[in-house]
Amino acid sequence: MGLTIYLSGEIHTDWRDRIIDGAQGLDVTFSGPVTDHGASDDCGVTILGSEDSKYWHDHKGAMVNAIRTRKGLSDADIVVVRFGDKYKQWNAAFDAGYAAALGKSLIILQPEEHDHALKEVDAAALAVAREPEQVVEILRYVLTGTLPG
């Protein structure tokens, strides 16, 4: 059994690399959003033309990025959403809700201090992990039935 995993959320740390590296040898395929912050912010105006208003600049980028996000979430067997320590991560919460609405298996990756703020998101998840390595162990267990150690 192979799994397709969409890695959503925070883009400022190495959590994606830690999961991908840890999952070497497992039958998994990873996808995710564009993690180049500048490219993600400016894709709409770069491709479709400039905007005088920052609102429309951001709106164009969000629409273009949504093409990739919707495809990735739709194709995924498992969606991992990372909520980091910095920034308001409304896009991550949106992705988690969208994945839950699609009936996707959802793993949330968050620090303990976000527990209260994310209680509704966490309630929709099948697992809430603190570290990327825990996500890897979940994937290993799902695919092989093997526990760590």
C-alpha positions, -999 to +999 in steps of 0.1 A: +000+000+000+014+034-010+004+067+004+002+102-011+009+128+016+003+166+013+024+187+036+006+219+043+013+249+066+042+268+080+071+274+055+098+289+077+113+258+093+127+224+082+098+203+093+090+191+057+126+180+052+126+161+085+095+142+075+107+135+039+141+124+051+127+102+079+103+085+055+130+073+031+123+037+022+086+040+028+061+038-001+051+074+001+048+103-023+049+139-009+035+171-023+028+205-009+024+242-017+051+263-032+074+271-002+093+300-018+075+328+000+083+354-026+071+332-055+040+323-037+031+359-029+039+373-064+028+345-087-005+361-096+009+395-106+040+380-122+019+358-145-013+378-149-002+414-146+004+439-119-021+454-096-022+489-079-040+475-048-022+451-024-055+434-019-058+425-056-021+416-057-026+391-029-060+379-043-044+370-076-017+351-059-041+332-037-062+322-067-032+308-086-019+290-055-053+275-049-050+255-081-020+237-067-035+234-032-068+220-043-052+194-065-027+184-037-054+181-011-078+162-034-051+137-044-038+131-009-045+101+013-031+119+043-028+156+049-002+169+074-008+205+085+020+222+105+012+252+127+044+269+137+054+293+164+053+325+143+028+343+121-009+339+119-014+308+098-049+312+085-040+294+053-030+263+073-063+264+092-081+267+059-062+237+045-070+216+075-107+224+073-108+218+035-090+184+041-115+175+068-144+184+046-129+161+019-128+133+044-090+131+043-070+115+071-056+146+089-025+148+110-019+181+128+017+191+138+018+218+164+035+230+195+017+225+228+010+262+233-014+261+203-036+234+218-064+257+230-064+279+199-065+248+176-089+227+196-115+225+169-089+218+142-074+191+165-108+175+170-111+169+132-076+153+131-068+116+135-035+125+152-019+156+168+019+154+168+045+176+183+075+167+162+080+158+126+096+125+136+063+115+152+046+120+119+072+097+103+065+070+129+027+073+122+034+068+085+057+039+092+031+022+115+003+028+090+023+013+061+041-015+079+024-021+113+058-016+129+061+003+162+092+024+169+121+008+187 
